Amino acid sequence: MYRYDQHDHQIIQERIAQFRDQVQRRLSGELSEDEFRILRLQNGLYMQRHAYMLRVAVPYGMLSSAQIRKFAQIARRYDRGYGHFTTRQNIQYNWINLEDTPDILAELATVEMHAVQTSGNCMRNITSDEFAGVAADEIIDPRPYAEILRQWTTFHPEFAYLPRKFKIAINGAKEDRAAIAVHDIGLTVVHNEQGEVGFKVMVGGGMGRTPILGSVIREFLPWQHVMTYLEAILRIYNQYGRRDNIYKARIKILVKAIGAEEFARQVEEEWQDIKDGPATLTEAELKRVASFFSTPDYATLPATDATHEQHLADNKAFGNWVRRNVKPHKVSGYASVVLSLKKPGVPPGDANAEQMDFIAALADKYSFGELRVTHEQNLVLADVRITDLFTLWQEAKSHGLATPNIGLLTDMICCPGGDFCALANAKSIPIALDITDRFSDLDYLYDIGDIELNMSGCINACGHHHVGNIGVLGVDKDGSEWYQVSIGGAQGNNAAIGKIIGPSFSAGQMPEVIERIIQVYVRDRHDDERFIDTAQRIGITPFKEYVYATPIKTTEHHGEDAGSAVAY
């Protein structure tokens, strides 16, 4: 994985010193909160309901064992013993004291990490496929390009004060696992007819108040021009994006207003002036960055193992875990393992310090000292020998990391919601825990099959509810917390925005609502048809009719405060 050079070290140390001075001036009263706000946001520090929240960047989701050990140390020393992994492959700490933040940033720097540009109207963390470099369906490893874009966008003056926050995702496989269609810019690696490598470019995707799927503005962009073309896009956005209305400031609004064809024309025109300028990527630079992502020292192994097959035959629980949590690898004899952060009773995406230390040990023992963060708020050991799977499973179980539910209903995406976030209209963690309680029967979950349930506590859509097969959005209703439900959303190659089924529901009604939706699916599905296939085939009307047919009983639900929402 990428290692800092002298320039990286210098830049981050200078930023820490600068922010330490800014914090001291805020604590002394020299800076007002309004003056300090933009400074702290540029360093990933938010003010939440109960304390400051610090968001740490995890570039394209890659971590070393040393880095996740540092996360554990920070959780113990500066937080309440845990961290929350996000849909942008980052980690957040929700109970930070302002005076501690410079020291936290200094500790992060010792393992080549920072919190720069994880908030504010700038280029955010660039995300990618959590199986990049090892996926069986990969066309080109996208990580070198993601790293090049990360370096290029960090502290770039053109991108420091954009009309609004800006997000880029890059996918290098046949199957889109980076959700590129709902990003401001989405890049997909493709080959042209001559076999040359380039990118399909999508622009104007996004969720939030106005969910929109991105539009393709270039079918093939030679890889050498990825920075110059993206700079042309950002120049058009910086010039014409709205700054008078925060709700209309994203690039998706600009693209929608003038049309994708006209936007593409303006980008092409702007691009001609910089196309062959100093930002043109050279083969030497690409090779230099790619060298940081060299192939691990894989052993020569057979594709199958008799002992592993016997374990599968003898142990149903192990077999279930392999089917759900183990993914194919492009190297014979290896597999990628998803460590579930969706254990019943625990907020989705949370990991405590003990677990993080343990995961670091697993990475060292089984996966060349590296791991990844997924968009679904789980962690991945990307390079595990098939012969080690049974032992790894037993060890992961002992620390609550082997729930065999990846891709199932209880593998839900969930933002921190009203328990922490000052922007949230409603809590999301207690609802997630209630639904997990209702669907605790694994055999039933396996019968239901693949289904994505995504939940956000407000319209900002940090939980990606718009693209959930079932989406749940917390809304304010006369000062009370209610929940709006949508159906039919999807990410991946066939991305779609879900449709709202009707009036919102109270917190206590939500488990029954989800159960009724699942009952319609089970009733109306064809053989081997996934939930999303059934939902897109029959539309939302059958779900709406059944959900609202009779009154829904309100049940007790999980804790009413942040403390009760966190259990390990």
Secondary structure, 3 states (H helix, E strand, C coil): CCCCCHHHHHHHHHHHHHHHHHHHHHHHCCCCHHHHHHHHHCCCEEECCCCEEEEECCHHHEEEHHHHHHHHHHHHHHCCCEEEECCCCCEEEEEECHHHHHHHHHHHHCCCCCCCCCCCCCECCCEECCCCCCECCECCCCHHHHHHHHHHHCCCHHHCCCCCCECEEEECECCCCCCHHHCCEEEEEEECCCCCEEEEEEECCECCCCCECCEEEEEEEEHHHHHHHHHHHHHHHHHHCCCCCHHHCCHHHHHHHHCHHHHHHHHHHHHHCCCCCCCCCCHHHHHHHHHHHCCCCCCCCCCCCHHHHHHHHHCHHHHHHHHHHEEEECCCCEEEEEECCCCCCCCCCEEEHHHHHHHHHHHHHHCCCEEEECCCCCEEEEEEEHHHHHHHHHHHHCCCCCCCCCCCCCCCEECCHHHCCCCCCCCCHHHHHHHHHHCCCHHHHHHHCCCCEEEECCCCCCCCHHHCCEEEEEEEECCEEEEEEEECCECCCCCECCEECCCCEEHHHHHHHHHHHHHHHHHHCCCCCCHHHHHHHHCCHHHHHHHCCCCCCCCCCCCCCCHHHCCC
